[in-house]
């Protein structure tokens, strides 16, 4: 049996993909569901990423609502993928990352890609912002983590553009 946060994400995706219906949070929220936090919902199919959408900081009153919102987006609105089809639902592995508040850091020496996620934000163009979750396969060094987050996620290609850096921890549920 999966963790209740993952079960909520799965139930949300099933209801939305099969019937176009957005479910309500459970009547009784677990302690993890009651808190406010940024949440990422990640979908994998046969070990390959199939969707991942989340929020850096909370946008709803609690984690349960954050999961419902981001689970629907991960399944249907990730621009890298076509929307999940009903025939795929049984093949999805779902994880939910609940983010701790980000803390400012000075540089690579403050990173450990297995422990911390990274947020990179342009000082001149704050809409240029990217986030990379921690403990991702193939991301083994702070340099890799910085490059992916800065260039691929935030779109900051000028190496001289000044940035703000933040690290954060997550609790990952499977």
KOLMARSE-250894 format. One record per residue (C-alpha): residue in three letters; x, z, y; residue number from 0. Coordinates in steps of 0.001 Angstrom, whole numbers, padded with zeros to 6 digits. Example, Ala and Ser with C-alpha at 12.3 -4.5 7.8 and 13.67 -1.06 7.14 Angstrom:
! residues 2
ala,012300,007800,-004500,0
ser,013670,007140,-001060,1
***
This chain:
! residues 174
unk,000000,000000,000000,0
unk,001358,-000982,003382,1
unk,001576,001391,006339,2
unk,-001688,001760,008363,3
unk,-000157,-000103,011328,4
unk,000646,-003085,009085,5
unk,-002799,-002891,007474,6
unk,-004381,-003030,010934,7
unk,-002305,-006126,011790,8
unk,-003263,-007803,008492,9
unk,-006964,-006987,008905,10
unk,-006828,-008325,012480,11
unk,-005188,-011598,011446,12
unk,-007554,-012114,008495,13
unk,-010667,-011546,010638,14
unk,-009427,-013791,013432,15
unk,-008099,-016653,011300,16
unk,-011034,-016674,008848,17
unk,-013940,-015944,011234,18
unk,-012618,-016176,014803,19
unk,-013525,-012511,015212,20
unk,-011506,-009835,017046,21
unk,-011824,-006494,015266,22
unk,-012145,-003109,016946,23
unk,-009534,-000371,016452,24
unk,-010316,002135,013695,25
unk,-012676,004948,014696,26
unk,-010016,007483,013711,27
unk,-006569,006565,014970,28
unk,-003443,007747,013163,29
unk,-000919,009589,015369,30
unk,001200,006394,015594,31
unk,-001842,004412,016766,32
unk,-002691,006890,019548,33
unk,000564,006556,021503,34
unk,001267,003942,024189,35
unk,004188,001621,023500,36
unk,005274,-001979,023447,37
unk,004623,-003535,020037,38
unk,005849,-006668,018259,39
unk,004046,-008166,015281,40
unk,006220,-010408,013093,41
unk,004957,-012750,010393,42
unk,007102,-014224,007647,43
unk,006150,-016712,004961,44
unk,008487,-017061,001979,45
unk,011171,-015199,003958,46
unk,010975,-017570,006952,47
unk,009683,-016573,010378,48
unk,006084,-017770,010832,49
unk,005218,-016042,014107,50
unk,006383,-013187,016312,51
unk,004741,-012038,019524,52
unk,004893,-008732,021307,53
unk,004911,-006745,024473,54
unk,008007,-005218,026106,55
unk,005974,-002305,027460,56
unk,002407,-001182,026762,57
unk,-000409,-003336,028159,58
unk,-003337,-001563,026465,59
unk,-004437,002091,026158,60
unk,-002873,002600,022703,61
unk,-000741,001121,019926,62
unk,-003814,000185,017845,63
unk,-005101,-002120,020604,64
unk,-001576,-003426,021230,65
unk,-001321,-004363,017523,66
unk,-004697,-006155,017546,67
unk,-003764,-008185,020640,68
unk,-000262,-009084,019395,69
unk,-001281,-009779,015786,70
unk,-003755,-012431,016969,71
unk,-001099,-013913,019254,72
unk,001578,-013926,016539,73
unk,-000774,-015761,014177,74
unk,-002270,-018241,016640,75
unk,-000298,-018432,019910,76
unk,003418,-018428,019070,77
unk,004485,-021720,020703,78
unk,007130,-022297,018026,79
unk,004534,-022647,015239,80
unk,001161,-024146,014456,81
unk,-001606,-021506,014160,82
unk,-001783,-019727,010804,83
unk,-004322,-021328,008467,84
unk,-006651,-019406,006114,85
unk,-004768,-020825,003102,86
unk,-001577,-019060,004297,87
unk,-002992,-015562,004740,88
unk,-002086,-014263,001278,89
unk,001501,-015512,001677,90
unk,002286,-013634,004902,91
unk,004615,-010665,005070,92
unk,003819,-008654,008186,93
unk,005921,-006115,010036,94
unk,005087,-004103,013139,95
unk,007780,-002842,015506,96
unk,006849,-000032,017895,97
unk,009300,000009,020798,98
unk,010786,003080,022418,99
unk,011062,002857,026216,100
unk,014033,000674,027244,101
unk,017092,002285,028815,102
unk,019541,000530,031168,103
unk,023022,-000187,029826,104
unk,026253,-001504,031318,105
unk,027397,-004015,028709,106
unk,028245,-004985,025140,107
unk,029969,-001652,024467,108
unk,026547,000035,024642,109
unk,025015,-002220,021963,110
unk,024669,-002014,018208,111
unk,022471,-004932,017051,112
unk,021464,-003081,013882,113
unk,020177,-000076,015859,114
unk,019180,-001375,019306,115
unk,017131,-004281,020566,116
unk,018172,-005929,023810,117
unk,016392,-007009,026983,118
unk,018209,-009296,029424,119
unk,016691,-009870,032865,120
unk,018005,-012018,035722,121
unk,018599,-010051,038931,122
unk,017728,-013099,041058,123
unk,014823,-014461,038989,124
unk,013025,-011518,037298,125
unk,010678,-013882,035442,126
unk,013763,-014959,033468,127
unk,013630,-012183,030923,128
unk,014206,-012160,027200,129
unk,013976,-009663,024368,130
unk,015564,-009611,020926,131
unk,014482,-007059,018345,132
unk,017146,-005051,016498,133
unk,018267,-005431,012903,134
unk,017605,-009153,012532,135
unk,019189,-011190,009768,136
unk,022132,-013210,011096,137
unk,022604,-011107,014244,138
unk,025605,-008955,013413,139
unk,027580,-008507,016649,140
unk,026748,-007506,020220,141
unk,028118,-010883,021355,142
unk,025633,-012779,019159,143
unk,022816,-010508,020312,144
unk,023717,-011065,023983,145
unk,024011,-014865,023638,146
unk,020683,-015266,021823,147
unk,018833,-012971,024222,148
unk,020403,-014326,027404,149
unk,020364,-018068,026656,150
unk,017631,-018658,024067,151
unk,015133,-015940,024992,152
unk,015616,-015518,028767,153
unk,016789,-019061,029519,154
unk,019747,-017819,031570,155
unk,022385,-020473,030953,156
unk,024679,-019795,033922,157
unk,027274,-017299,032621,158
unk,027849,-016063,036197,159
unk,024200,-015239,036898,160
unk,023957,-011451,037326,161
unk,021671,-009708,034855,162
unk,020209,-006303,034113,163
unk,020591,-005130,030521,164
unk,018397,-002698,028633,165
unk,018526,-001460,025074,166
unk,015729,000038,023042,167
unk,015099,001397,019586,168
unk,012134,000563,017370,169
unk,010290,002063,014479,170
unk,009655,-000834,012075,171
unk,006723,-000665,009703,172
unk,006325,-002967,006671,173
***
